[in-house]
Amino acid sequence: MRNNDKGELMHSRRDVFGVNFHDFMTKEQKDSSFELASEFGISLREVKNLKKHLNRS
């Protein structure tokens, strides 16, 4: 099985999309989705997925 740097990085961080949930939750309340996407360097779709994930837990 192949092992690459990206896979190792994603498994070691334990964050979804490379975003820290605690930072995301605090900024989610005051920033728009576009501001969150630009702040964390992710797409708007990934922001929506994170919000859905947080509402489920």
Secondary structure, DSSP 8 states (H G I E B T S, - for coil): ----HHHHHHHHH--BTTB-HHHHHHHHTTS-HHHHHHHHT--HHHHHHHHHHHHH-
